Amino acid sequence: MPNSRITSRLFAALVVLTLAVQCFAGVARADTPSGFYVGKNSGVAPKWKNGEVTFVMRRGDCQKRTYGDGRGESDCLNGNSRSQLNARNQQRMGRSYEYAMEIWVAPGFRYNGRGWGSVNYRSRLWIAEWQRSNTIKNHMYEMYLDSSKGATFEDKTCFTPRQFGKWNSVVMRVKWSNGSDGFLQVICNGKLVYSVNGPNVIPPGCGTEAKLQCKPELQDLKKPILWSVGPSLKGHGMNYRGFGFPSPFPPFPDSGITMKMRNLYVGGIRS
């Protein structure tokens, strides 16, 4: 009889544990779209509901964890604010891929893209980025956002500030390559806005002021490529005082940014 009671209790505990695990798994799946997870450096997580990801990011939404690469740096120390999703499956050189998303930016968003100094290298606000994973200064391509030019890719306009408050489609089709067989196309709202043939894994301007997170001598082409989406405001770094800046966090609207994404896709090129 005692053994029977113990067995029943163990069985009941097992059922409760199983249900809890299933419930937790269901919540985890519901928190992000399929194939994506919240970036580990995000200061605030986006919300996933009814097929849309909503990002609400404010200045100072940063992660204190260090990058783990021995430099002792973190987003909070560098003045970076971030709310991102990362694609779960990373991409490889020599293969062809399609990246797709639809983007909605709050119509009242106003930000000039600048930091404390007068230098304006494109914009400090990124809404999508492609970089080699687990490497230093191996950023490849970014999509920038401000309320002067709108969303841009390699200085080409993807959608304008007049299109804030509307859904805008963005598609990148690419064969990642360091040879003549490579290609890269960016199509925004059905219009081809950027196209190159040939090598593309080391971006134009790597090492210049336009690509400060890309150092030619550090490029490691063997590493897989990570795609991240969502707002990321780049700070002035740990040495901000040496530049005469009052904070590592650049100026940004008090209301932050609200943007949405839907129909996120990365995989083979679709017809």
Secondary structure as GFF3:
##gff-version 3
##sequence-region A 1 271
A	DSSP	alpha_helix	2	31	.	.	.	ID=ss1
A	DSSP	beta_strand	36	38	.	.	.	ID=ss2
A	DSSP	beta_strand	47	49	.	.	.	ID=ss3
A	DSSP	beta_strand	52	57	.	.	.	ID=ss4
A	DSSP	alpha_helix	75	78	.	.	.	ID=ss5
A	DSSP	beta_strand	81	82	.	.	.	ID=ss6
A	DSSP	beta_strand	85	87	.	.	.	ID=ss7
A	DSSP	beta_strand	96	105	.	.	.	ID=ss8
A	DSSP	beta_strand	125	132	.	.	.	ID=ss9
A	DSSP	beta_strand	139	146	.	.	.	ID=ss10
A	DSSP	beta_strand	150	153	.	.	.	ID=ss11
A	DSSP	beta_strand	156	159	.	.	.	ID=ss12
A	DSSP	three_ten_helix	161	163	.	.	.	ID=ss13
A	DSSP	beta_strand	168	175	.	.	.	ID=ss14
A	DSSP	beta_strand	183	188	.	.	.	ID=ss15
A	DSSP	beta_strand	191	197	.	.	.	ID=ss16
A	DSSP	three_ten_helix	209	211	.	.	.	ID=ss17
A	DSSP	three_ten_helix	216	218	.	.	.	ID=ss18
A	DSSP	beta_strand	225	233	.	.	.	ID=ss19
A	DSSP	three_ten_helix	240	243	.	.	.	ID=ss20
A	DSSP	beta_strand	257	267	.	.	.	ID=ss21
###
